[in-house]
Amino acid sequence: MRAKIVIFVLLILVQVLSFAHAGPTDEVSWSKDHDEMISTSPLILADSIVVKTTDGLTAYSYSGEELWTWNPSQVLLFEISPLYHHEPMSLIVTGWTDGKVTAHQSGDGELAWSISTDSPMWGITGRIHESQGLLVVPIETGLLWVDPNDGSITREFIFPDNATGYRHGATSIVTGDNVGYLVGDETGRIHRIDVNESSIIAQYNSSRIRDSIHVLDAQQGRYIVASNGIEANTSGLHVLDGLGPLSSVELAGSIGTVAVQNNSVIVGDANGLHLFTCTVNCTLMDYHEGHGSITGEIRIHEVNGSPLVTTPWNVVDGHWTAHRIENGTTLVSIWTWHPEIENWLIAGIDHRLGVWAGGNDAGLLEVRGVTSNSPVPNSSDLDQETEPTESSLLNPGVI
């Protein structure tokens, strides 16, 4: 009996210790010091890692060998429109601050097609996604629907009153055979775009919408979005449905992107990282105080069916933290990743099959988790996020 108790305690101890070491390994597998800022998450594919800087796109092998590069004709000081992988055609699609949208063959970086859009000030800074076989592209003056086969524009929506959008992205609303879209603009308005008409369903005064509207409850038709206040202490987190606002809670300072897992909503502001449970209203469940603002890409990584939240802290010694959501009520701190060259950062980190990649404003790309005896994952492996080193950490039954 005593032997069984000892074995049980040892098993629990191994699982508990795995919390401290889960995620990126202590050692950097390799790094590349780019001359330009990295302002959005790298993209880990089946056989390469693609990074976007103000100097363009660069792809590396898992071992760090440069595979290809592509340079845009004109950019600003930052490029924050995320990289989107269109799997059916193996295209890497992204927008640029000069207003261009480019699509590249992932194998060699060859330009498949490009389009130019209006760029009054910031160009394209939002998230591209796919809906009904089309790419939905948030341009500065509205939205475009683009055929990924040839880059042809099939539909266009322009914000009324000459409004613009910054870091915005659309959300698809699928109801039976009908598809509508929600998108926010710099005046704090939420637009609903249906087949033949558009309407303004919400107005958050003295605020800007600088993220996508996220699906909170598809069955109930509820959504959630953060607003950035023009004045201090006017930022907020808002629940709405397809007809208009339902509730709001106040946040402080600038807001980055929001991450949603079922009814759990993760958002950062000037005071730290917040975990809310949201239905019709939002209730604060937990809070992690850091050392500065979170204004970048919060991401949720699914590993073995459980979520791991990674957060960029935009401070002088910019770093990422990882938290596990426990029982939907608690943020459990797992690890902190400090790049070897410290700087401000807003870029999120990407993760696939034990490999992690992130970059910061200093232009440093760091990759962790690559081992010399690990085979490059093939496409069939990508459908199964299995990591023996993390299975004990992310098992919901672990104490």
Summary of the structure (lengths in Angstrom):
residues: 399
radius of gyration: 21.1
end to end distance: 21.6
largest distance: 76.1
contacts: 1348
relative contact order: 0.13
helix: 8%
strand: 46%
